[in-house]
Amino acid sequence: MPTKQTLYLTGSSGALGSETRGYFLERGWNVAGFDAKDDGFENKNFFFQKIDSTSELSVQTAFESAVLTFGPPRTLFATIGGLRPWSPHQEISIEDFRFITELNLISTFTCVKHATKLMKLLSIGSIITMGAETALHPDPNKSAYVAAKSAVIGFTRAIALETKEYGVNANCIVPTVIHTKANESWGSPDEFSKWTKPEDIAALCLFLSSEAGRAINGSILRVPNKM
């Protein structure tokens, strides 16, 4: 069994995922990345597997492949999520509501479920999910996203009470706006410096994965920077 600590990272090809991937690799970790798309990144300590994060079979099969390469995860960081254009609730189709729920909540559930099964083998682990500030302080026209991310936060707090029995912590990171190229496309340049940098979130993940962070469990960790 590999002796290095391993991060299982869903959404590894995205802006936050790719930054977290590099941050952990630079600090001596193995990283198993999972995403619907492959960004072509290669590193001897990086394993990639395409997944449909809303499919339990897809996630289970991918995680089993990662175990054969790097062993069970010390940490899961579940970054997969997304949204559709903001609309008043009466204009949201059931298809869009279902899409947002599956992408944010169901994907988190499937990945957490199968990661914690593997972490029990180590009797230690860190589950890290992604919430959203708007789930704590709702905005108009974001009801589907608010509902999905609120559920992720509640789910994380609930499982923290279950997983602590076998040495696994669960916490939810709640950013306001993450500084990515995609967000720059709609944001105002004078606000960019106020946004949370992806590397700051990666650093928080590393802390939660360390011995120093073992006492943190069931927490909602806001990272608003200057917003």
Buried (B, 14 or more C-beta within 10 A) or exposed (E): EEEEBBBBBBBBBBBBBBBBBBBBBEEEBBBBBBBBEEEEBEEEBBBBBEBBBBBBEBBBBBBEBBBEEBBBBBBBBBBBBEBBEBBEEEEBEEEBBEBBBBBBBBBBBBBBBBBBEBBBBBEBBBBBBBBBBBBBEBEEBBBBBBBBBBBBBBBBBEBBEEBEEBBBBBBBBBBBBBBBEEBEEEBEEEBEEBBBBBBBBBBBBBEBBEEEBEEBBBBBBBBEBEE
